[in-house]
Amino acid sequence: MKNIRSFRLLSLFILMLISLTGFSQKKSGGMTLYTVRNEMGKDPKATLKQVADLGFKYIEAVDYQDGKFYGMAPDEFKSYLKTLGLTPISVHMGSMTTENADKLIADVKAAGFKYFIAPVPPMGMFKFDPKTRSISMDDDVEKLANILDTIARKAHAAGLEFLYHNHHFEFEANKNGIVPIDYLLEHLDPKYVNFQMDLYWVTKAGVDPVAYFKKYPGRFKIWHVKDMDSQERFAPVGQGKIDFKRILDNKKLSGMKYYIVEQDQTFDGMKPFEALKLSKEGLKKFGFN
């Protein structure tokens, strides 16, 4: 009887431990905190807890100001994520320059991230007009490549991997007849610079992601996974027209190591966390794991 009681107590303790540590739920995939940027601005720790509760395994950050990630020092941010069972994988650094790169890289490293990402052409080479919502990119692609190469070598020396994230405009020929994304892929050394492919924006550009995997194998280390609805708006994974199964079948060819769910905006009353839940279901349907 004593042994049975001890076994029951031990079993209860193990179940409680599993519940507290989150091991009862198999975690998979990642998400970018850009999707819940408004929630992160109000209560970052509570929002991160919700992200962890959805079963995501790793996160991508997008907010860095005054040496802090979402108001937390790099070591505090890293420690808090660890308590939630979340891994910091990548960070978008739109403020990067060749001058401030060393400081940014040091803080990114201290926070535990692996990938240091340029989300748009840095140092004034990209402009967005909020009134017209128009986007323009500097035509000097050689200058852009040199900037990215300089920063990427700094990141490499610190043990980080550098990626460039695309939108649709990099796939459009500029006034000199150069397709920026092709120029970057062909002129930047894969030892130092690789790419985060945003599957929505590639589709928006009218380009086949798989064709790029075949032409530039192994260069696309992270994917942003988001769908496109019938109006070409952002949609949860599986709620639109992108053939993720075909793309996923070419995962090895692309070089993809991580996939990250993103939804820049939600529509028709849908909340960001609702979109994330739907995307989680869609990921499973297509075979992401």
N, C-alpha and C positions, 0 to 999 in steps of 0.2 A: 504493500500500500504506500509506504514511504517513497519507494522508487517511482511509482506511478505519479504521485503528487509532484515529485521533483522533476519528472519528465514534462508534466503539464506546465509547470512554472517556467521551465527552460523554453518550451515551445512558445509560451505566451511572450516571454522576453524577446525571442527571436523575431516573432511577428511584429512586436512593437518597434524593434530596431529597424526592420525592413520598412515599416511605415514611415518612421522618422527620417530615414536616409533616402527614401525615394526609390529604393531598389526594387520595390514591388512593381514599378512601371518601367518597361523597357524604353529607354530614351533613344531617340534617333534624330538625325538631321539637325539643321540649324535654321536660325531666323535672324534677320537684321532688325535692330532696334529702331530703325527708321520707320518701320511699320507702326510702331507704338510710340512715336516721338512725342506726341502730346501727353500721353500718359507718363512717359519717362520724365517729362518736364515738371510734372506735378508731384509724383512720388516714385522715384526710380527704384527704390528697394522693393516696394510692394509690387510694382510692375514686373520686375525681374522674377519675383516669386511666382507671379501668374504665368510667366513664360516657362519657368521650370515645371510648373504644375501641368502644362500642356504636353510635356514629354519631350521637349527639345533638348538636344545634347550639347549644342554649342551656339554661341551668339556672335554677331558682328555688331560692333559699336560704330556710331557715327558722330557722337558728341564729345568734343575735347576742347576745353577752354581753361586758360590759365593753369595749365599743367594738371588738370583734373578731368576724369571721365565721369560725366553726369554728377559733378560736384564732389566726387570721391577721388582721393589721391590714388595713384596707380596701384600701390600695394593693398589699399583698402578695397578698391574695386575688385582686384584679383581674389582677395580673401573672401569677400562676400559672395562672389560667384561660386567659389569652391563650396561654401556652405549649402548652396542650392543644387550642387551637382552639375553646374554649367561650366563649360570651357570657353574662354575667350579665344576665338580663332582668328578673326580678321577685324580690321578697323579702317574706315574711310577717313582720310586726312585731306580734306579739301583745302586746308590752309597751308599745306606744305610749300616750302620754297627751298632753294638751294642754300639759303642762309640759316633758316630755322630747323632744317632737317635733323641735325644732330640731336637737338633737344627733344623733338617729337619722337625720334627713333628710340631714344633712351627711355622715355616714358611709356611708349608702346611695349618695349621690351620688359620693363618693370611690371607692367600690368598683365604680362603673360601671353600676349598675342603672338601669333606665328606669322601672319600676313599683314603687310603695310601696303595700303591700297590708295592709288590716286583715283578718286571717283569721277573726276572731270579733268580736262587739261588745266594744270595749275599755273600760278603766277600770271594771272590776267589773260591767259590765252583762251578763256571761255567766258562768254557773257550771256546772261539770261535777263530778259526784260519782263518784269512781273506784270506790267500793264498790258503788253501785247502777247505775253507768254511766248515770245520768240527766242530762239536759241541761235547763237552765232559762235563760230570757232575760228581762231586765228589760222590763216592759210600757211603760215610758216611751220610746216610739219617737221622740218629738219631741226628747228630750234626746240620744238616740243620734245623730239626724240632725245636731244642732248640734255635737256632738263631732266627728263625721266631717267636717263642713263646715269647722270650724276647722283641723283638722289638714291637710285636703286643700288648703286655700288656702296653707298654709305650704309644702307639697310643690310646689304649682304655682309658687310664687314662686321655688323653687329649681330649677325645670326638670324636676321629676319628675311623673309621672302617678299619681294616687291611685285605687285600686280597693278595692271591698268584696267579700269572698269569702263565698259563701253555704253554709249547710248546709241541712237540711230544715226546721228550726224557723222560719226566717224566712218560710216559705210558709204557716204555720199561723196562723189568726186568734188574737189574744191576747184577754184577758178584756174588752177594750174593743171587740172586734169588728174590730180593725185587723190587716191582713196586713202585717207589718213590711217585707217586701221591696217590696211595692207602694208603701208610704208613702215609703220611701227613694228609689225610682225616680221618684216623682212630685214629691218636695219638694227633692231635691238637684240642683243645677245641673250638667249634663253637662260644663260647662267645667272643673269642679273634681273631680267624683266620677263614676266609672263603676264597672263591675262585672267580677269574675272569676266566671264561671258554672261551678260544679262540676256536671257532667252526671250524675254518680251521685246526688248529694244531691237534685237537682231531680227525678230519677226516683223516688227514695225518698219524696219528698213527694207523689208522685202527680200531678205537674204536667208539662205538655208544654213542653219548652224552646222549641220553635218558636213556640208561642203567645205566649211572652214576647218572642221576637224580633220578632214582628209587632206586639205591643202597645207595646214599647219599643225600636224599631229603633236600632241603632248603639251601644247602651249596654254590650255585653258584649265587652270588648276582649281578654280572655284566657279560654280554656276549660281547666278541669281535665278530662282525658279518662281515665275509668276505667269499667270495665264492672261489671255486676251479675249474679251467678250465680243459679241457680234457688232458692237459699236466701236471696237478697238480700244476699249477702256481696260484698265487693270482689273483682273479678276482672280479669285482664289484658284489654286491649282485644281484642275479637273472641271472647272466651271466655264471653260472657254474652248477655243478651237486649236490650241497648240498641241501638236502630236508629241507629247513627252515620252511616250513609249519608244518611238523611233529614235528620239534623241538619246534616251537612256541606254538604248542598245549599243550606242557608240561611245559610251562613257570611257572605256579604256583608251580608245583612239584619241579622245579629246585630252586625256591627261587629268581628268577631274578627280580631285581628292576629297572635296567637300561640296555640298549643295546647301544653299541658303534661301529660304522662303522670303519673298518680299512682296508687299503690296503698297505702292506709293500712296494711293488714295482708295477709299472705299466709296460705294455709291448706293443709292436707293435705300438709305437708312441703315445700311450694314455697318457694324462697329468693327474696329480693327481686330479685336480678339475673336469675333465671330468669323472673320475672314481667315484668321490663322487656324481656327478649328477645322474649317472646311478644307483648307490647304493641307492640313495634316491627313485628313481622310483621302484627299486626292493623291498625295504622295504614296500612300499605301497601295492605292488602286493601280498606279503605274509601276510599282515595284521598287520605289526608292526605299533604302533601308540604312 
